[in-house]
């Protein structure tokens, strides 16, 4: 039972020492390096003193004796050396080894000087009893001290070399740490006991007395070290190091190490400058999208607090999906010359759009992505506006070319129609006809000719933008007059018309009342025809008049020809029907000449294009939309003069 408690006490003591070292190493960024290295120095000194004293725990079980110096204290120290070598690099491990060798030298010097002084005092007869005691103590431990110094120095170089050899063969981290400690301790133990028991037969028994205790301790410490290294997720500095780099760095390349350290500091300064002060977002993520690091620009864009990146993925912050990198193969080294993966995504914190590029890299056998992000919200907005502008420009250019063509055809065709009507009048004048059937056919020719002349007049008005007689128009009276003309001719398709005036003041527009009335009548007739198949009780035509508010300018879609629309006030005539609305294939072509959705023989396709031309000539425009509750909505935007009432009064005088 005492042996069991002794084993447990030794293992707990060793675990406590190593865990304290890991905590101090993990807190270096907060408390600095001094605490960690001071603890290593104190542990080193206590380890040497306990080794000189020969303190150990004898359990009575073969192989399970715990030596305080060589097991309980030395193994955590060597495991900490591996942590420094892996996490901090060769240069930092080299510094630690130099400091430890210097400490060993100072320790050996103190022991030798003390031994020499004891021999001198004992030989001279001064303080004979004390000198004899000191001489006897150090004479019995001088060989143990020498064995400890030599074997410990061997460990300092051997363990990093063995670890790096295994790591370069892509062994698992736990296997690398365990193998380094086992191999180092095996050679260390053999060398220590050979020196201590040189010329004696007892060295092998002493070595075998603690092999089981060392094995258990190594497995426990290797597991803790591997867990710690995997949790901090550091890339290994200088990935791809050679096995003997630590040896060459110490014995053959001190000046080179200093130059490398200087270059490293410069590289770190450049990295800090590029990473931390970049205006673009820079993020590193693992293969599962989990954020490993982010620069201040990315933290600001994503709405993150500095250092709060635990368990946050790029998918939590943006609309990026892992599909973009799902086909990346990490089995082989990633091609350094491959094009980065690119995609656009929305940042969830701000709703802004960003362009991301993903560069796959492998650092220290850890696959990851370096992600660069640029805010392209304004650029995308300008690009969309440019495309919309181009589409509108092409649309109006097409309308203009159609108008020119229609004007040329209509001009010649109108001359032919006038000639036909003239010849028809001459026939009737020179040859009176008594046959009613003949007269009926002649009247039909006359009627068809007049309709054709009206159509060509509309074509000419569209092409030439009309000749207008301007006057001040009071818009409420204008709308009610148009409705009064519309109602009688709509008796075949009865429609309920509701007129609403939302402006407390009279709205006066300068323009040609005849042309504007024709434009409004065309819209009313189209609305009536759109409700032909709607039950009579649901045929509603709602006309509203109001002055457009400045804060609702986003609802206005003026054509490119009107560039100063923001500098003026506008009144709006809004006509909404209860029909089926405008189909998506037709809404962008409504104002093109000869385009119609009506059956053949029921529409010429000139009504809306004429209305559009009339509104444009009055420095206004017409918009077509679908109402949320159903039906089509046509809105007239007419410019309000600055002194409409004054000009109207002058006209009356």
C-alpha positions as CSV (number, residue, x, y, z in Angstrom):
1,X,0.0,0.0,0.0
2,X,2.8,2.4,0.8
3,X,4.4,1.6,-2.5
4,X,1.1,2.4,-4.3
5,X,0.8,5.8,-2.5
6,X,4.4,6.5,-3.3
7,X,3.8,5.9,-7.0
8,X,0.7,8.1,-7.0
9,X,2.5,10.8,-5.2
10,X,5.4,10.8,-7.6
11,X,3.1,10.8,-10.7
12,X,0.9,13.6,-9.3
13,X,4.0,15.7,-8.4
14,X,5.4,15.2,-11.9
15,X,2.1,16.1,-13.6
16,X,1.7,19.2,-11.4
17,X,5.1,20.4,-12.4
18,X,4.5,19.9,-16.1
19,X,1.0,21.4,-16.1
20,X,2.4,24.5,-14.3
21,X,5.0,24.9,-17.0
22,X,2.3,24.5,-19.7
23,X,0.2,27.2,-18.1
24,X,3.1,29.6,-17.9
25,X,4.0,28.9,-21.6
26,X,0.4,29.5,-22.7
27,X,0.3,32.8,-20.7
28,X,3.5,34.2,-22.2
29,X,1.6,36.8,-24.3
30,X,0.1,38.1,-21.1
31,X,2.8,37.9,-18.5
32,X,5.8,37.7,-20.8
33,X,8.5,35.1,-21.3
34,X,10.3,35.9,-18.0
35,X,7.9,33.8,-15.8
36,X,8.2,30.7,-18.0
37,X,12.0,30.7,-18.3
38,X,12.5,31.7,-14.6
39,X,10.4,28.6,-13.7
40,X,12.5,26.4,-16.0
41,X,15.7,27.8,-14.3
42,X,14.4,27.1,-10.8
43,X,13.3,23.6,-11.8
44,X,16.8,23.1,-13.3
45,X,18.6,24.2,-10.1
46,X,16.3,22.1,-7.9
47,X,16.8,19.1,-10.2
48,X,20.6,19.3,-9.9
49,X,20.5,19.6,-6.1
50,X,18.1,16.7,-5.7
51,X,20.3,14.7,-8.1
52,X,23.3,15.4,-5.9
53,X,21.3,14.4,-2.8
54,X,20.2,11.2,-4.5
55,X,16.5,11.5,-3.4
56,X,14.3,8.7,-4.8
57,X,11.1,6.8,-4.0
58,X,11.7,3.0,-3.6
59,X,8.4,1.2,-4.2
60,X,9.8,-2.3,-4.0
61,X,8.3,-3.2,-7.4
62,X,11.0,-4.0,-10.1
63,X,11.3,-1.2,-12.5
64,X,9.0,1.2,-10.6
65,X,11.4,3.2,-8.5
66,X,10.9,7.0,-9.0
67,X,14.1,9.0,-8.9
68,X,13.2,12.6,-8.0
69,X,15.9,14.1,-10.2
70,X,16.0,11.8,-13.3
71,X,12.2,11.1,-13.4
72,X,9.9,13.4,-11.5
73,X,11.8,16.6,-12.4
74,X,13.9,15.8,-15.5
75,X,11.1,14.4,-17.7
76,X,8.8,17.5,-17.3
77,X,11.8,19.7,-18.1
78,X,12.6,17.7,-21.3
79,X,9.0,17.7,-22.3
80,X,9.0,21.5,-21.9
81,X,12.1,21.7,-24.1
82,X,10.2,19.9,-26.9
83,X,7.3,22.4,-26.4
84,X,9.7,25.3,-26.9
85,X,11.3,23.7,-29.9
86,X,8.0,23.0,-31.6
87,X,6.0,26.1,-30.8
88,X,8.8,28.7,-30.7
89,X,11.3,27.4,-33.2
90,X,15.0,26.4,-33.4
91,X,16.4,29.8,-32.4
92,X,14.4,29.9,-29.1
93,X,15.4,26.3,-28.3
94,X,19.0,27.2,-29.0
95,X,18.9,30.0,-26.5
96,X,17.4,27.7,-23.9
97,X,20.1,25.1,-24.5
98,X,22.9,27.8,-24.2
99,X,21.4,29.0,-20.9
100,X,21.2,25.5,-19.5
101,X,24.7,24.6,-20.5
102,X,25.9,27.7,-18.9
103,X,24.0,26.8,-15.8
104,X,25.6,23.3,-15.9
105,X,29.0,24.9,-16.2
106,X,28.4,27.2,-13.2
107,X,27.1,24.3,-11.2
108,X,30.1,22.1,-12.0
109,X,32.5,25.0,-11.2
110,X,30.8,25.6,-7.8
111,X,31.0,21.8,-6.9
112,X,34.6,21.5,-8.0
113,X,35.7,24.7,-6.1
114,X,33.9,23.5,-3.0
115,X,35.5,20.1,-3.2
116,X,38.9,21.7,-3.7
117,X,38.5,24.0,-0.7
118,X,37.4,21.0,1.4
119,X,40.5,19.1,0.4
120,X,42.7,22.1,1.2
121,X,41.2,22.7,4.6
122,X,41.3,19.0,5.5
123,X,45.0,18.8,4.5
124,X,46.0,21.9,6.4
125,X,44.3,20.8,9.6
126,X,42.0,23.9,9.7
127,X,38.4,23.1,10.8
128,X,39.3,19.5,10.3
129,X,35.9,18.0,11.1
130,X,33.8,20.3,8.8
131,X,36.2,20.1,5.9
132,X,36.3,16.3,6.2
133,X,32.6,16.2,6.1
134,X,32.3,18.4,3.0
135,X,35.1,16.5,1.3
136,X,33.4,13.2,2.0
137,X,30.0,14.4,0.7
138,X,31.4,15.8,-2.5
139,X,33.9,13.0,-3.1
140,X,30.9,10.6,-3.0
141,X,28.8,12.7,-5.4
142,X,31.3,14.1,-7.8
143,X,30.9,11.2,-10.2
144,X,27.1,11.5,-10.0
145,X,27.3,15.2,-10.8
146,X,29.6,14.5,-13.7
147,X,27.2,11.8,-15.0
148,X,24.2,14.1,-14.6
149,X,25.9,17.0,-16.5
150,X,27.0,14.8,-19.4
151,X,23.7,12.9,-19.8
152,X,21.6,16.1,-19.4
153,X,23.7,17.9,-22.1
154,X,23.2,14.9,-24.4
155,X,19.4,15.2,-23.8
156,X,19.3,18.8,-24.8
157,X,20.5,18.1,-28.3
158,X,19.3,14.5,-28.8
159,X,15.6,15.0,-28.0
160,X,15.0,17.8,-30.6
161,X,17.0,15.8,-33.2
162,X,14.9,12.7,-32.7
163,X,11.7,14.6,-32.7
164,X,12.4,16.4,-35.9
165,X,13.5,13.2,-37.6
166,X,10.2,11.6,-36.8
167,X,8.2,14.7,-37.7
168,X,9.9,14.9,-41.1
169,X,8.7,11.4,-41.7
170,X,5.1,12.7,-41.1
171,X,4.6,10.7,-37.9
172,X,1.7,11.7,-35.6
173,X,2.5,14.4,-33.1
174,X,2.1,12.0,-30.1
175,X,4.4,9.4,-31.7
176,X,7.0,12.1,-32.3
177,X,7.0,13.4,-28.8
178,X,6.9,9.9,-27.2
179,X,9.7,8.6,-29.5
180,X,11.9,11.6,-28.7
181,X,11.5,11.2,-24.9
182,X,11.9,7.4,-25.0
183,X,15.0,7.5,-27.2
184,X,16.5,10.4,-25.2
185,X,15.9,8.8,-21.9
186,X,17.2,5.4,-23.0
187,X,20.5,6.8,-24.1
188,X,20.5,9.3,-21.2
189,X,20.0,6.5,-18.7
190,X,22.7,4.2,-20.2
191,X,25.2,7.0,-20.3
192,X,24.4,8.3,-16.8
193,X,24.7,4.9,-15.1
194,X,27.8,3.9,-17.1
195,X,29.6,7.1,-15.8
196,X,28.2,6.7,-12.3
197,X,29.1,3.0,-12.0
198,X,32.2,2.9,-14.2
199,X,34.0,-0.3,-13.6
200,X,31.2,-1.8,-11.5
201,X,28.6,-4.4,-12.1
202,X,25.7,-2.5,-10.5
203,X,24.9,0.0,-13.3
204,X,22.6,-2.4,-15.1
205,X,20.5,-3.1,-12.0
206,X,20.2,0.6,-11.2
207,X,19.1,1.3,-14.7
208,X,16.4,-1.4,-14.7
209,X,15.2,-0.3,-11.3
210,X,13.3,2.7,-12.8
211,X,12.6,1.7,-16.5
212,X,8.9,1.1,-15.8
213,X,8.5,4.3,-13.9
214,X,10.1,6.3,-16.7
215,X,7.9,4.6,-19.3
216,X,4.7,5.5,-17.5
217,X,5.9,9.0,-17.0
218,X,6.9,9.5,-20.6
219,X,3.5,8.3,-21.9
220,X,1.7,10.6,-19.6
221,X,3.8,13.6,-20.4
222,X,3.7,12.9,-24.1
223,X,-0.1,12.8,-24.0
224,X,-0.3,16.1,-22.1
225,X,2.2,17.8,-24.5
226,X,0.4,16.6,-27.6
227,X,-2.9,17.8,-26.2
228,X,-1.5,21.2,-25.4
229,X,0.1,21.6,-28.8
230,X,-3.1,20.6,-30.6
231,X,-5.2,23.0,-28.6
232,X,-3.0,26.1,-29.2
233,X,-3.0,25.3,-32.9
234,X,0.3,26.9,-33.7
235,X,2.0,26.4,-37.0
236,X,5.4,24.9,-36.6
237,X,8.0,27.7,-37.2
238,X,10.3,26.7,-40.0
239,X,8.3,23.8,-41.3
240,X,10.5,21.3,-43.1
241,X,13.5,21.8,-40.7
242,X,16.4,19.3,-41.0
243,X,16.9,16.9,-38.2
244,X,20.3,18.3,-37.2
245,X,19.4,22.0,-37.4
246,X,19.5,22.3,-33.6
247,X,23.1,20.8,-33.6
248,X,24.3,23.0,-36.5
249,X,22.6,26.1,-35.0
250,X,24.6,25.6,-31.7
251,X,28.0,24.4,-32.9
252,X,28.5,25.7,-36.4
253,X,26.2,28.6,-37.2
254,X,26.0,31.0,-34.3
255,X,26.4,34.0,-36.5
256,X,24.0,32.5,-39.0
257,X,21.5,32.0,-36.3
258,X,21.8,35.7,-35.3
259,X,21.3,36.7,-38.9
260,X,18.3,34.4,-39.2
261,X,16.9,35.9,-36.0
262,X,17.4,39.4,-37.3
263,X,15.8,38.5,-40.6
264,X,13.0,36.8,-38.6
265,X,12.3,40.1,-36.7
266,X,12.2,42.0,-40.0
267,X,9.9,39.5,-41.5
268,X,7.6,39.7,-38.5
269,X,7.6,43.5,-38.7
270,X,6.7,43.3,-42.4
271,X,4.0,40.7,-41.6
272,X,2.6,42.9,-38.8
273,X,2.6,45.9,-41.1
274,X,0.8,44.1,-43.9
275,X,-1.6,42.0,-41.8
276,X,-2.6,44.5,-39.1
277,X,-2.6,47.7,-41.1
278,X,-4.2,46.5,-44.3
279,X,-7.4,48.2,-45.3
280,X,-8.6,44.9,-46.8
281,X,-9.9,42.0,-44.8
282,X,-7.4,39.2,-44.2
283,X,-8.6,36.0,-42.5
284,X,-7.0,32.6,-42.0
285,X,-9.4,29.6,-41.7
286,X,-8.9,25.9,-41.4
287,X,-10.3,23.4,-43.9
288,X,-13.6,23.4,-42.1
289,X,-14.0,27.2,-42.3
290,X,-13.2,27.9,-38.7
291,X,-11.6,31.3,-38.2
292,X,-8.0,31.0,-36.9
293,X,-6.9,34.6,-37.1
294,X,-8.3,37.9,-38.5
295,X,-6.8,41.4,-39.0
296,X,-8.4,44.5,-37.5
297,X,-10.1,45.4,-40.8
298,X,-11.8,42.0,-40.9
299,X,-12.8,42.2,-37.2
300,X,-14.3,45.6,-37.9
301,X,-16.2,44.5,-41.0
302,X,-17.5,41.3,-39.3
303,X,-18.4,43.1,-36.1
304,X,-16.0,41.0,-34.0
305,X,-14.2,41.9,-30.8
306,X,-10.4,41.6,-30.9
307,X,-9.3,38.1,-29.9
308,X,-12.9,36.7,-29.7
309,X,-12.6,34.1,-32.5
310,X,-13.3,30.9,-30.7
311,X,-15.6,28.5,-32.5
312,X,-16.6,31.1,-35.1
313,X,-16.7,30.0,-38.8
314,X,-16.6,32.1,-41.9
315,X,-20.1,30.8,-42.7
316,X,-21.4,32.4,-39.5
317,X,-20.0,35.7,-40.6
318,X,-20.8,35.7,-44.4
319,X,-23.0,33.9,-46.9
320,X,-20.0,32.0,-48.2
321,X,-20.6,28.2,-48.4
322,X,-18.0,25.4,-48.1
323,X,-18.8,24.3,-51.7
324,X,-16.2,26.7,-53.0
325,X,-13.3,24.7,-51.5
326,X,-15.0,21.3,-51.2
327,X,-13.0,19.8,-54.1
328,X,-9.6,20.8,-52.7
329,X,-7.4,17.7,-52.1
330,X,-5.0,18.0,-49.2
331,X,-3.3,14.7,-49.7
332,X,-0.5,16.4,-51.7
333,X,1.2,19.7,-51.4
334,X,-1.1,22.5,-52.7
335,X,0.0,24.0,-56.0
336,X,1.6,27.3,-55.2
337,X,0.9,28.6,-58.7
338,X,-2.8,27.7,-58.8
339,X,-5.3,30.5,-59.1
340,X,-7.1,31.4,-55.9
341,X,-10.7,30.5,-55.5
342,X,-13.0,33.6,-55.8
343,X,-16.6,34.3,-54.8
344,X,-18.8,37.3,-53.8
345,X,-20.7,37.1,-50.6
346,X,-22.7,39.3,-48.2
347,X,-21.3,40.1,-44.8
348,X,-24.1,39.3,-42.3
349,X,-23.1,42.0,-39.7
350,X,-23.4,45.0,-42.1
351,X,-25.3,43.6,-45.1
352,X,-22.5,44.9,-47.4
353,X,-21.2,42.9,-50.3
354,X,-17.6,41.7,-50.4
355,X,-15.3,39.9,-52.9
356,X,-13.4,37.0,-51.3
357,X,-10.4,35.1,-52.6
358,X,-9.3,31.8,-51.0
359,X,-5.6,30.7,-51.3
360,X,-5.1,27.1,-50.0
361,X,-1.8,26.7,-48.2
362,X,-0.2,24.1,-45.9
363,X,1.8,25.5,-42.9
364,X,3.5,23.1,-40.6
365,X,1.5,20.2,-42.0
366,X,-1.7,22.1,-41.1
367,X,-3.9,22.8,-44.2
368,X,-5.6,26.2,-44.1
369,X,-6.9,29.0,-46.3
370,X,-5.7,32.6,-46.5
371,X,-8.8,34.6,-47.3
372,X,-8.6,38.1,-48.7
373,X,-11.8,40.3,-48.8
374,X,-12.6,43.6,-50.4
375,X,-15.7,45.6,-49.8
376,X,-17.3,46.0,-53.2
377,X,-20.7,47.4,-52.2
378,X,-20.2,50.7,-53.9
379,X,-18.5,49.2,-56.9
380,X,-21.4,46.7,-57.4
381,X,-23.9,49.5,-57.0
382,X,-22.1,51.6,-59.7
383,X,-21.9,48.6,-62.0
384,X,-25.6,47.9,-61.6
385,X,-26.4,51.6,-62.3
386,X,-24.1,51.5,-65.3
387,X,-25.8,48.4,-66.7
388,X,-29.3,49.9,-66.1
389,X,-28.2,53.1,-67.8
390,X,-26.9,51.2,-70.8
391,X,-30.1,49.2,-71.0
392,X,-32.2,52.4,-70.9
393,X,-29.9,54.1,-73.4
394,X,-30.2,51.2,-75.8
395,X,-33.9,51.1,-75.3
396,X,-34.4,54.8,-76.1
397,X,-32.0,54.6,-79.1
398,X,-34.1,51.8,-80.4
399,X,-37.3,53.8,-79.9
400,X,-35.7,56.8,-81.7
401,X,-34.6,54.7,-84.6
402,X,-38.1,53.2,-84.8
403,X,-39.6,56.7,-84.6
404,X,-37.5,57.9,-87.5
405,X,-38.4,54.9,-89.6
406,X,-42.1,55.3,-88.7
407,X,-42.0,59.0,-89.5
408,X,-40.5,58.4,-92.9
409,X,-43.1,55.8,-93.8
410,X,-46.0,57.8,-92.3
411,X,-45.1,60.9,-94.3
412,X,-45.2,59.1,-97.6
413,X,-48.2,57.0,-96.6
414,X,-50.1,60.1,-95.5
415,X,-49.6,61.6,-98.9
416,X,-51.0,58.5,-100.6
417,X,-54.1,58.6,-98.3
418,X,-54.8,62.2,-99.1
419,X,-54.6,61.4,-102.8
420,X,-57.0,58.5,-102.3
421,X,-59.5,60.7,-100.5
422,X,-59.1,63.4,-103.2
423,X,-59.8,60.9,-106.0
424,X,-62.8,59.5,-104.0
425,X,-64.3,63.0,-103.7
426,X,-63.8,63.6,-107.4
427,X,-65.5,60.3,-108.4
428,X,-68.5,61.3,-106.2
429,X,-68.6,64.8,-107.7
430,X,-68.3,63.7,-111.3
431,X,-70.3,60.5,-111.2
432,X,-73.3,60.6,-108.8
433,X,-74.2,57.1,-107.7
434,X,-77.8,56.1,-107.0
435,X,-77.1,52.5,-106.1
436,X,-77.1,52.2,-102.2
437,X,-74.7,49.3,-102.2
438,X,-72.1,51.2,-104.2
439,X,-72.6,54.2,-101.9
440,X,-72.1,51.9,-98.9
441,X,-68.8,50.6,-100.3
442,X,-67.6,54.1,-101.1
443,X,-68.5,55.3,-97.6
444,X,-66.5,52.3,-96.3
445,X,-63.5,53.3,-98.3
446,X,-63.8,56.9,-97.0
447,X,-64.0,55.7,-93.4
448,X,-61.1,53.4,-93.7
449,X,-59.0,56.1,-95.3
450,X,-59.8,58.5,-92.5
451,X,-58.8,55.9,-89.9
452,X,-55.6,55.3,-91.8
453,X,-54.9,59.1,-91.9
454,X,-55.5,59.2,-88.1
455,X,-52.9,56.4,-87.6
456,X,-50.4,58.1,-89.8
457,X,-51.0,61.4,-87.9
458,X,-50.1,59.6,-84.7
459,X,-47.0,58.1,-86.2
460,X,-45.9,61.6,-87.3
461,X,-46.6,63.0,-83.9
462,X,-44.5,60.2,-82.3
463,X,-41.7,60.8,-84.8
464,X,-41.6,64.6,-84.7
465,X,-42.6,64.8,-81.0
466,X,-45.6,66.9,-82.0
467,X,-46.3,70.6,-82.4
468,X,-47.8,71.8,-79.1
469,X,-49.9,74.9,-78.1
470,X,-48.9,75.5,-74.5
471,X,-51.2,76.9,-71.8
472,X,-51.7,76.6,-68.1
473,X,-53.7,73.5,-67.2
474,X,-55.4,73.1,-63.8
475,X,-54.9,69.3,-63.3
476,X,-58.0,68.4,-61.3
477,X,-60.3,70.0,-63.9
478,X,-58.2,68.4,-66.7
479,X,-58.7,64.9,-65.2
480,X,-62.4,65.3,-64.6
481,X,-62.9,66.6,-68.2
482,X,-61.0,63.5,-69.6
483,X,-63.1,61.2,-67.5
484,X,-66.3,62.9,-68.8
485,X,-65.2,62.2,-72.4
486,X,-64.1,58.6,-71.5
487,X,-67.3,57.4,-69.8
488,X,-69.8,57.6,-72.8
489,X,-67.4,55.8,-75.2
490,X,-66.9,53.0,-72.6
491,X,-70.6,51.9,-72.3
492,X,-69.8,48.6,-74.1
493,X,-67.5,47.7,-71.2
494,X,-68.9,49.5,-68.1
495,X,-66.2,50.7,-65.7
496,X,-66.5,52.3,-62.2
497,X,-64.1,55.3,-62.1
498,X,-63.0,56.8,-58.8
499,X,-61.1,60.2,-58.9
500,X,-59.1,61.2,-55.8
501,X,-57.3,64.5,-55.4
502,X,-54.7,64.4,-52.6
503,X,-53.3,67.9,-52.9
504,X,-54.8,70.7,-50.9
505,X,-53.7,73.3,-53.4
506,X,-54.4,73.6,-57.1
507,X,-51.8,71.9,-59.3
508,X,-51.0,73.8,-62.4
509,X,-49.0,72.4,-65.4
510,X,-47.8,74.2,-68.5
511,X,-48.6,72.2,-71.6
512,X,-50.8,71.3,-74.5
513,X,-54.2,70.2,-73.1
514,X,-55.2,68.4,-76.3
515,X,-52.1,66.3,-76.5
516,X,-52.1,65.5,-72.8
517,X,-55.7,64.6,-72.9
518,X,-55.0,62.3,-75.8
519,X,-52.2,60.6,-73.8
520,X,-54.5,60.2,-70.7
521,X,-57.3,58.8,-72.9
522,X,-55.0,56.2,-74.4
523,X,-54.1,55.0,-70.9
524,X,-57.8,54.9,-69.8
525,X,-58.8,53.0,-72.9
526,X,-56.0,50.4,-72.3
527,X,-57.1,50.1,-68.7
528,X,-60.7,49.5,-69.8
529,X,-59.7,46.9,-72.3
530,X,-57.5,45.1,-69.7
531,X,-60.7,44.6,-67.5
532,X,-62.9,43.2,-70.3
533,X,-62.8,39.7,-68.8
534,X,-63.2,40.9,-65.2
535,X,-66.7,40.7,-63.7
536,X,-68.5,44.1,-64.0
537,X,-68.7,44.5,-60.2
538,X,-65.0,44.4,-59.9
539,X,-64.1,46.7,-62.8
540,X,-62.6,49.6,-60.9
541,X,-60.5,52.4,-62.4
542,X,-58.8,54.5,-59.7
543,X,-57.3,57.9,-60.7
544,X,-55.4,59.9,-58.1
545,X,-53.7,63.3,-58.4
546,X,-51.0,64.5,-56.0
547,X,-47.7,66.3,-55.8
548,X,-44.8,64.0,-55.5
549,X,-42.9,64.2,-52.2
550,X,-39.1,64.9,-52.4
551,X,-38.3,62.1,-49.9
552,X,-39.8,59.5,-52.3
553,X,-37.4,60.2,-55.2
554,X,-36.4,56.6,-55.1
555,X,-39.8,55.8,-56.7
556,X,-39.1,58.0,-59.7
557,X,-37.5,56.4,-62.8
558,X,-37.0,59.2,-65.3
559,X,-35.6,58.5,-68.8
560,X,-32.0,59.4,-69.6
561,X,-33.1,62.5,-71.6
562,X,-34.3,64.2,-68.4
563,X,-31.2,64.9,-66.4
564,X,-32.4,67.8,-64.2
565,X,-35.4,66.0,-62.7
566,X,-34.1,66.4,-59.1
567,X,-34.2,70.2,-59.4
568,X,-38.0,70.4,-60.0
569,X,-41.3,69.6,-58.5
570,X,-43.7,67.2,-60.2
571,X,-47.3,66.3,-60.0
572,X,-48.4,62.7,-60.5
573,X,-51.5,61.3,-62.2
574,X,-51.8,57.7,-61.1
575,X,-54.1,55.4,-63.0
576,X,-54.7,51.9,-61.6
577,X,-57.0,49.2,-62.9
578,X,-58.3,46.0,-61.5
579,X,-57.2,43.8,-64.4
580,X,-54.6,41.0,-64.5
581,X,-51.6,43.3,-64.6
582,X,-48.6,43.5,-66.9
583,X,-46.7,40.3,-67.8
584,X,-42.9,40.2,-67.2
585,X,-42.3,39.7,-70.9
586,X,-44.2,42.8,-71.8
587,X,-43.4,45.3,-69.1
588,X,-40.0,46.4,-70.7
589,X,-41.6,46.8,-74.2
590,X,-44.8,48.6,-73.5
591,X,-43.7,51.9,-75.0
592,X,-42.3,50.5,-78.2
593,X,-44.2,51.4,-81.3
594,X,-46.4,48.7,-82.7
595,X,-46.0,46.5,-79.7
596,X,-49.3,45.3,-78.3
597,X,-50.7,42.4,-76.2
598,X,-54.1,42.7,-77.7
599,X,-55.5,40.3,-80.3
600,X,-55.0,41.1,-84.0
601,X,-57.4,43.7,-85.2
602,X,-58.0,45.2,-81.7
603,X,-54.9,47.2,-81.2
604,X,-52.3,49.1,-83.3
605,X,-49.6,49.3,-80.6
606,X,-49.3,53.1,-80.9
607,X,-51.3,54.3,-77.9
608,X,-48.7,53.9,-75.2
609,X,-45.8,55.0,-77.5
610,X,-47.8,58.1,-78.3
611,X,-48.5,58.8,-74.6
612,X,-44.8,58.3,-73.9
613,X,-43.7,60.8,-76.6
614,X,-46.3,63.4,-75.5
615,X,-45.1,63.2,-71.8
616,X,-41.4,63.3,-72.9
617,X,-42.1,66.5,-75.0
618,X,-43.6,68.1,-71.8
619,X,-40.4,67.3,-69.9
620,X,-42.1,64.6,-68.0
621,X,-42.4,60.8,-68.3
622,X,-44.7,57.8,-67.8
623,X,-44.0,54.8,-65.7
624,X,-45.6,51.4,-65.8
625,X,-45.8,49.0,-62.8
626,X,-47.9,46.2,-61.3
627,X,-49.8,47.0,-58.1
628,X,-49.3,44.8,-55.1
629,X,-53.0,44.1,-54.8
630,X,-53.2,43.3,-58.6
631,X,-53.8,45.2,-61.7
632,X,-51.6,47.6,-63.7
633,X,-50.5,51.1,-62.6
634,X,-49.5,53.9,-65.0
635,X,-48.1,57.1,-63.5
636,X,-47.8,60.4,-65.3
637,X,-45.0,62.7,-64.0
638,X,-45.6,66.3,-65.1
639,X,-43.3,69.2,-64.2
640,X,-44.8,71.9,-62.1
641,X,-43.7,75.4,-63.1
642,X,-42.2,77.7,-60.4
643,X,-44.8,80.5,-61.0
644,X,-47.8,78.5,-62.4
645,X,-50.5,80.7,-60.8
646,X,-48.9,84.0,-62.0
647,X,-48.6,82.8,-65.6
648,X,-52.2,81.6,-65.6
649,X,-53.5,84.9,-64.4
650,X,-51.5,86.7,-67.1
651,X,-53.1,84.4,-69.8
652,X,-56.6,85.3,-68.5
653,X,-55.8,89.0,-68.8
